[in-house]
Structure formats: C-alpha cells, structure tokens
Amino acid sequence: MTGISGRRPGSVAGFGVFTLVTVALFTGLGVWQLQRRIEKHALIAALTERLAAAPEALPASTQWGALEPARDEFRRVRLTATYARLPDAMVYSSGSAVREDISGPGTWAFMPAKLPTGETVVVNAGFVQNTMQDRGQQDRAVTPLLTGEPMTLTGYIRFPEKAGLLTPPENPASRLWFTRDHLAMARTLGWNDVAPFYVDLETPVPASGIPKPGPLEVHLKDDHLQYAITWFGLAGAVVIAFAVWSRGQRQSRL
C-alpha cells in the first residue's frame, strides 16, 4: 500500500502536465481557426470586390511579372485577341466552385489567343458538357471560335493550379488535363511563350452557347468558427476529464 500511494503523486503530476499540454494545444488550434476565419472573411470581401469591379484593360506584358495571385487573382480584365489556330486543351471538371451554372462532368476549353502586340494569352473559353472522352465533340465545340478575326474578350485573371497527389496525369494524345495548368499545356502543345496567367472568359458567349463562358461568383467554404468551437470544446472536455480523474484519486485515498 505504501508503494502504491507513493506513486500516486507522480501519476497526478504526469497526468496534470499531459492535461496542460493538451489543453494548450487544443486552445491554440481554436485560436488559429479564429484567425483563419478573419483572414477568410477578408479574402471573401476582396474577391467579391474584384469580381464586381468594372473590367480594366489587360496589363501590358511588361507588368506581367509583377502580378501575384494574392493581389490579382479574379481581377476583371478586357482584351482584344485572336484565337490561334493551334491545338486546344481540355481540362476535366466535375463542377465549379465559382460558377453556379456549371455542373459536371465536362471539360473546360483552354485555347491560346494572340494579342495585337504579339504575345499569347491562354483563355479558358468556357465549359463543354460531357466531353471527357469525346475529342471529336470537343473539336467541334471550339472550331467556330477560330475565325482568324480579333475579338473583344472580357474575363478574369487566373493563375495555374498545382496537381495534387491523387490527380491523374494528363493525356497528351487526347489533349486532356485534370489540372488547370496552362503553362504545362503550352509546353506540351507548342503554344510557345504564354502569359503567366490565363483568362477565365466571361463574355462573349458563342451563338451556340458552347463553350459556355460566364460570370464568376465567390463561394469559399467558411467552417472556421465551427472548427474553433470544436477545438475549444475538446480543451474543455480534457479539463473536465482531469478534474473527474483527480477527484476519483482523492476519494480512493480516503
């Protein structure tokens, strides 16, 4: 009995330290989620403002190197360009987080377009429904855009995505990608030097409606308050568990 009771203070101290560390960790995660919530709300406000702004002239090529996703993603721009008679690329999609009018499966039509000054800007010309395996249908969708005439385009500056660990590799034979990486498309399909961004087309809409461009809307997931409450709740549960355990230890000594 003496040996057992002699080990109890150490057990209480060890469990106490574990409790403090765990509570500090869970509380820190809760505070971090609240900070993330503030940042997310600021991002939503900024993106909403950019999407609602009147389109500006596309920045000159001398300014392209200074463009950054945090500051320039979703900026509305206007440009005059001619779709180049080069191979297009399709990007598989099961839907869109910024287009409520889009539901998959389908593909986004990525096409190189020449500016009057000679530079090439890649344009996401819009959505083509159910074309993942039908390259012929994809070609028929984009061919009417290859008029050889300049067009006034309005859209949004976007930056290339990075493939995830589970993202399927591209299929160059079908010109099919699973990530919106227009730089990789340009290297594979011979588009030569292109702008470091691409343009998500808003207007004009082709007479056939295919590909289907359109306005973007912000729909960013905001669950940070829920996550914060969960972490704070876990911290409280650990404190309660320690209190109950400590009380049981004291009663066992009586």
QUIRA-V56316 format. One record per pair of residues at least 12 apart in sequence whose C-alpha atoms are under 10 Angstrom apart, sorted by the first residue. I is the first residue (numbers start at 0). J is the second residue. Records with the same first field share a line. If there is no record, write none. Layout:
I = J / J
This chain:
4 = 251 / 252
7 = 248 / 249 / 252
8 = 248
10 = 248
11 = 241 / 244 / 245 / 248
14 = 241 / 244 / 245
15 = 238 / 241 / 242 / 245
17 = 237 / 241
18 = 234 / 237 / 238 / 240 / 241
19 = 234 / 237 / 238 / 241
21 = 233 / 234 / 237 / 238
22 = 230 / 231 / 233 / 234 / 235 / 236 / 237 / 238
23 = 231 / 234
24 = 230 / 231 / 234
25 = 227 / 229 / 230 / 231 / 232 / 233 / 234 / 235 / 237
26 = 227 / 228 / 229 / 230 / 231 / 232 / 233 / 234 / 235
27 = 227 / 230 / 231 / 234
28 = 226 / 227 / 229 / 230 / 231 / 234
29 = 223 / 224 / 225 / 226 / 227 / 228 / 229 / 230 / 231 / 232 / 233 / 234
30 = 224 / 226 / 227 / 228 / 230 / 231
31 = 223 / 226 / 227 / 230
32 = 222 / 223 / 224 / 225 / 226 / 227 / 228 / 230
33 = 223 / 224 / 225 / 226 / 227 / 228
34 = 223 / 224 / 227
35 = 221 / 222 / 223 / 224 / 227
36 = 221 / 222 / 223 / 224 / 226 / 227
37 = 223 / 224
39 = 219 / 220 / 221 / 222 / 223
40 = 219 / 221
42 = 69 / 217 / 219
43 = 217 / 218 / 219 / 220 / 221
44 = 217
45 = 69 / 70 / 73
46 = 69 / 70 / 71 / 72 / 73 / 74 / 216 / 217 / 219
47 = 73 / 215 / 216 / 217 / 218
48 = 73 / 74
49 = 70 / 71 / 72 / 73 / 74 / 75 / 155
50 = 72 / 73 / 74 / 75 / 154 / 155 / 214 / 215 / 216 / 217
51 = 73 / 74 / 75 / 214 / 215 / 216
52 = 74 / 75 / 76
53 = 74 / 75 / 76 / 77
54 = 74 / 75 / 76 / 77 / 78 / 153 / 154 / 155
55 = 74 / 75 / 76 / 77 / 78 / 153 / 154
56 = 75 / 76 / 77 / 78 / 79 / 153
57 = 74 / 75 / 76 / 77 / 78 / 79 / 153 / 154 / 155 / 156 / 198
58 = 76 / 77 / 78
59 = 116 / 118
60 = 116 / 118 / 119 / 120 / 194 / 195
63 = 194 / 195 / 196
64 = 194 / 195 / 196
66 = 156 / 158 / 195 / 196
67 = 157 / 158 / 195 / 196
68 = 156 / 157 / 158 / 159 / 196
71 = 155 / 156 / 157 / 158 / 196
72 = 155 / 156 / 157 / 158 / 196
73 = 154 / 155 / 156 / 157 / 158 / 198 / 199 / 215 / 216 / 217
74 = 154 / 155 / 156 / 157 / 198
75 = 153 / 154 / 155 / 156 / 157 / 198 / 199 / 200 / 201 / 214 / 215
76 = 152 / 153 / 154 / 155 / 156 / 198 / 199 / 200 / 201
77 = 151 / 152 / 153 / 154 / 155 / 198 / 200 / 201 / 202
78 = 114 / 115 / 120 / 149 / 150 / 151 / 152 / 153 / 154 / 198
79 = 112 / 113 / 114 / 115 / 149 / 150 / 151 / 152 / 153
80 = 111 / 112 / 113 / 114 / 115 / 116 / 117 / 118 / 119 / 120 / 122 / 147 / 148 / 149 / 150 / 151 / 152
81 = 111 / 112 / 113 / 114 / 115 / 119 / 120 / 144 / 145 / 146 / 147 / 148 / 149 / 150 / 151 / 152
82 = 110 / 111 / 112 / 113 / 114 / 119 / 120 / 121 / 122 / 124 / 141 / 142 / 144 / 145 / 146 / 147 / 148 / 149 / 150
83 = 110 / 111 / 112 / 113 / 114 / 119 / 121 / 144 / 145 / 146 / 147 / 148 / 190
84 = 110 / 111 / 112 / 113 / 142 / 144 / 145 / 146 / 147
85 = 110 / 111 / 112 / 145 / 188 / 189 / 190
86 = 109 / 110 / 111 / 138 / 174 / 184 / 185 / 188 / 189 / 190
87 = 108 / 109 / 110 / 111 / 121 / 137 / 138 / 141 / 142 / 174 / 175 / 184 / 185 / 188 / 190
88 = 106 / 107 / 108 / 109 / 110 / 111 / 123 / 134 / 137 / 138 / 171 / 173 / 174 / 175 / 176 / 179 / 181 / 184 / 185 / 187 / 188
89 = 105 / 106 / 107 / 108 / 109 / 110 / 123 / 126 / 127 / 130 / 131 / 134 / 137 / 138 / 169 / 170 / 173 / 174 / 175 / 176 / 177 / 178 / 179 / 184
90 = 105 / 106 / 107 / 108 / 109 / 123 / 126 / 127 / 130 / 131 / 169 / 174 / 175 / 176 / 177 / 178 / 179 / 180 / 181
91 = 103 / 104 / 105 / 106 / 107 / 108 / 126 / 127 / 129 / 130 / 131 / 132 / 169 / 175 / 176 / 177 / 178 / 179
92 = 104 / 105 / 106 / 107 / 126 / 127 / 128 / 129 / 131 / 176 / 177 / 178 / 179
93 = 105 / 106 / 128 / 129
94 = 106 / 126
95 = 126 / 215 / 218
96 = 215 / 216 / 217 / 218 / 219 / 220
97 = 214 / 215 / 216 / 217 / 218 / 219
98 = 212 / 213 / 214 / 215 / 216 / 217 / 218
99 = 213 / 214 / 215 / 216 / 217 / 218
100 = 211 / 212 / 213 / 214 / 215
101 = 125 / 126 / 127 / 128 / 211 / 212 / 213
102 = 126 / 128 / 129
103 = 126 / 127 / 128 / 129 / 130
104 = 126 / 127 / 128 / 129 / 130 / 131
105 = 126 / 127 / 128 / 129 / 130 / 131 / 132
106 = 125 / 126 / 127 / 128 / 129 / 130 / 131 / 132 / 137 / 175 / 176 / 177 / 210
107 = 122 / 123 / 124 / 125 / 126 / 127 / 128 / 130 / 131 / 137 / 175 / 176 / 177 / 179 / 199 / 210 / 211 / 212
108 = 122 / 123 / 124 / 125 / 126 / 127 / 137 / 138 / 140 / 141 / 175 / 209 / 210 / 211 / 212
109 = 121 / 122 / 123 / 124 / 125 / 126 / 141 / 179 / 180 / 181 / 184 / 197 / 198 / 199
110 = 122 / 123 / 124 / 125 / 141 / 144 / 145 / 181 / 184 / 185 / 190 / 197 / 198
111 = 123 / 124 / 181 / 184 / 185 / 190 / 191 / 193 / 194 / 197
112 = 145 / 149 / 150 / 190 / 193
113 = 149 / 193
114 = 149 / 150
115 = 149
118 = 191 / 192 / 193 / 194
119 = 190 / 191 / 192 / 193 / 194 / 197
120 = 181 / 190 / 192 / 193 / 194 / 195 / 196 / 197 / 198
121 = 181 / 182 / 184 / 185 / 190 / 193 / 194 / 195 / 196 / 197 / 198 / 199
122 = 152 / 154 / 155 / 156 / 157 / 181 / 196 / 197 / 198 / 199 / 200
123 = 154 / 155 / 157 / 179 / 181 / 197 / 198 / 199 / 200 / 201 / 210 / 211 / 212
124 = 141 / 144 / 152 / 154 / 198 / 199 / 200 / 201 / 202 / 203 / 204 / 205 / 209 / 210 / 211 / 212 / 213
125 = 141 / 199 / 200 / 201 / 202 / 204 / 205 / 208 / 209 / 210 / 211 / 212 / 213
126 = 140 / 208 / 209 / 210 / 211 / 212 / 213
127 = 140 / 141 / 208 / 209 / 210 / 211 / 212
128 = 209 / 210 / 211
131 = 173 / 175 / 176
132 = 173 / 175
133 = 173
134 = 172 / 173 / 174 / 175
135 = 173
137 = 209 / 210
139 = 209
140 = 205 / 207 / 208 / 209 / 210 / 211
141 = 205 / 209 / 210
143 = 205 / 206 / 207 / 209
144 = 205 / 209 / 210
150 = 203
151 = 202 / 203
152 = 198 / 199 / 200 / 201 / 202 / 203 / 204
153 = 198 / 199 / 200 / 201 / 202 / 203 / 213 / 214
154 = 197 / 198 / 199 / 200 / 201 / 202 / 203 / 212 / 213 / 214 / 215
155 = 196 / 197 / 198 / 199 / 200 / 201 / 214 / 215
156 = 195 / 196 / 197 / 198 / 199 / 200
157 = 179 / 195 / 196 / 197 / 198 / 199
158 = 179 / 180 / 181 / 182 / 194 / 195 / 196 / 197 / 198 / 199
159 = 178 / 179 / 180 / 181 / 182 / 183 / 195 / 196 / 197
160 = 177 / 178 / 179 / 180 / 181 / 182
161 = 178 / 179 / 180
162 = 177 / 178 / 179 / 180
163 = 177 / 178
166 = 178
169 = 183 / 184
171 = 184 / 187 / 188
174 = 187 / 188
179 = 197
180 = 196 / 197
181 = 193 / 194 / 195 / 196 / 197
182 = 194 / 195 / 196 / 197
199 = 212 / 213 / 214 / 215
200 = 212 / 213 / 214 / 215
201 = 213 / 214 / 215
202 = 214
